């Protein structure tokens, strides 16, 4: 597992999110007021980018919504397939520093 620096926790106010680009992926970290949650910034409908609108992350393309705390699609919000969820990322906080705990996915065909 590799610890990738993203930024400062203090840059993400409660009820807000911040986007990052690391290891070739677009990421979004949300401050839900009771902690930070991290996701791959990719809507499950057609891959649009997400933005924080209160308690949900909303896709800029078609309005699909996801619960900020769970990443699960909000039913009847349009866009995102019902029951789908955002890919979670593991994050770590050390003081004011925010890190992505990056673990590359292993190929099912790998020999080791």
C-alpha positions in Angstrom: 0.0 0.0 0.0 1.3 3.4 -1.0 0.5 6.6 0.9 -0.3 9.4 -1.7 -0.5 12.9 -0.4 -3.7 14.7 -1.4 -3.8 18.0 0.5 -4.9 19.5 3.8 -7.9 18.5 5.8 -8.5 22.2 6.7 -9.1 22.9 3.0 -12.4 20.9 3.2 -15.1 22.6 5.3 -17.9 20.6 6.8 -20.6 20.0 4.1 -18.1 20.5 1.3 -15.9 18.4 -1.0 -12.6 18.7 -2.8 -11.5 17.0 -5.9 -8.0 15.6 -6.6 -6.1 13.9 -9.3 -3.7 11.2 -8.3 -2.2 8.0 -9.8 -4.2 8.6 -13.0 -7.6 8.8 -11.1 -10.0 11.6 -10.4 -10.9 11.5 -6.6 -13.3 13.4 -4.4 -13.1 13.7 -0.6 -16.2 14.9 1.3 -16.3 16.3 4.8 -19.7 15.1 6.1 -19.3 16.9 9.4 -18.7 13.7 11.3 -15.6 12.6 9.2 -14.1 12.4 5.8 -15.2 10.0 3.0 -13.3 9.4 -0.2 -14.5 8.2 -3.6 -13.4 7.8 -7.2 -15.0 10.9 -8.8 -16.9 9.0 -11.5 -20.7 8.8 -11.7 -22.0 5.2 -12.1 -24.4 6.3 -14.9 -22.0 7.7 -17.6 -18.9 8.7 -15.8 -19.6 12.4 -15.1 -17.8 14.3 -12.4 -19.5 14.9 -9.1 -19.9 18.0 -6.9 -21.1 18.3 -3.3 -24.6 19.8 -2.8 -25.4 19.5 0.9 -25.7 15.8 1.9 -25.3 14.4 -1.7 -22.8 14.3 -4.4 -24.5 15.2 -7.7 -23.4 14.4 -11.2 -22.9 17.5 -13.4 -24.1 15.6 -16.5 -27.5 14.1 -15.7 -28.2 15.0 -12.0 -27.6 11.5 -10.5 -27.1 11.8 -6.8 -25.2 9.8 -4.2 -25.3 9.9 -0.4 -22.1 11.6 0.8 -21.8 9.2 3.8 -22.3 5.9 1.9 -21.7 6.6 -1.7 -25.0 4.8 -2.6 -27.2 6.2 -5.3 -30.2 8.2 -4.1 -33.4 6.5 -5.4 -35.5 8.5 -7.9 -32.8 11.2 -8.2 -32.3 10.5 -11.9 -29.2 9.5 -13.7 -27.5 7.0 -11.5 -28.7 3.4 -11.7 -30.7 2.4 -8.5 -28.6 0.5 -6.0 -25.3 1.5 -7.6 -22.6 3.1 -5.5 -19.4 5.0 -5.9 -16.1 3.3 -5.7 -14.7 4.1 -2.2 -11.1 5.0 -1.6 -9.3 4.5 1.7 -8.0 7.8 3.1 -5.8 8.6 6.2 -5.3 11.8 8.2 -2.1 12.7 9.9 -2.5 16.1 11.7 -3.8 18.3 8.9 -2.4 16.2 6.1 -4.7 14.1 4.0 -3.5 10.9 2.2 -5.0 8.3 -0.2 -3.9 4.8 0.9 -3.4 3.5 -2.7 -3.4 -0.2 -3.2 -3.2 -1.2 -6.9 -5.7 -3.7 -8.0 -4.1 -7.0 -8.7 -4.8 -8.6 -12.1 -6.7 -11.9 -11.8 -4.2 -13.3 -14.3 -1.1 -12.3 -12.2 1.1 -15.3 -11.4 2.2 -14.2 -8.0 
